[in-house]
Amino acid sequence: MARNQTPGSVRIRTDEGNEWRYDAIEKAATFYDCNRSNAIAFACEDVDGLVRAARRVLERDDLTARQRREIAETLSTRAVTFDVDTNISVTTKGEK
């Protein structure tokens, strides 16, 4: 998005079943030791790098299939699932 198209603020709904979002943002702010706005931005930036790093680990050829499955299970979250077959795939919640 071009700089002149960036909104001055972005709202995140935390009502109507989305209360968990506020807790997640608070946890991120505590983790990053910063304000909520920066915490959200840092987490968004980090997730891409973390998923790419996890994929690299799962693609290593010195791991057994069992080790890959165990690592995939350990790294999977409610929003990102790593599955190991003969190919490595990543599914995000938005792709379902």
Backbone hydrogen bonds, N-H to C=O, Kabsch-Sander energy under -0.5 kcal/mol:
donor,donor_aa,acceptor,acceptor_aa,energy
5,Q,2,A,-1.9
6,T,3,R,-1.3
18,N,15,D,-1.1
21,R,18,N,-1.6
22,Y,18,N,-0.5
22,Y,19,E,-1.0
23,D,19,E,-1.2
24,A,20,W,-2.3
25,I,21,R,-2.6
26,E,22,Y,-2.5
27,K,23,D,-2.4
28,A,24,A,-2.2
29,A,25,I,-2.5
30,T,26,E,-2.2
31,F,27,K,-2.8
32,Y,28,A,-3.0
33,D,29,A,-1.0
34,C,29,A,-1.8
39,A,35,N,-2.3
40,I,36,R,-2.3
41,A,37,S,-1.9
42,F,38,N,-3.1
43,A,39,A,-2.6
44,C,40,I,-2.4
45,E,41,A,-2.3
46,D,42,F,-2.7
47,V,43,A,-2.1
48,D,44,C,-0.8
49,G,45,E,-1.0
50,L,46,D,-2.7
51,V,47,V,-2.4
52,R,48,D,-2.2
53,A,49,G,-2.3
54,A,50,L,-2.5
55,R,51,V,-2.4
56,R,52,R,-2.1
57,V,53,A,-2.2
58,L,54,A,-2.7
59,E,55,R,-1.5
60,R,57,V,-1.4
63,L,60,R,-0.8
68,R,64,T,-2.4
69,R,65,A,-2.5
70,E,66,R,-2.5
71,I,67,Q,-2.6
72,A,68,R,-2.8
73,E,69,R,-2.4
74,T,70,E,-2.3
75,L,71,I,-2.5
76,S,72,A,-1.2
77,T,80,V,-3.5
81,T,91,T,-2.3
82,F,72,A,-0.5
83,D,81,T,-0.5
83,D,89,S,-1.8
85,D,83,D,-0.5
85,D,87,N,-1.9
89,S,83,D,-1.6
91,T,81,T,-2.0
93,K,79,A,-1.9
95,E,92,T,-2.1
96,K,93,K,-1.2
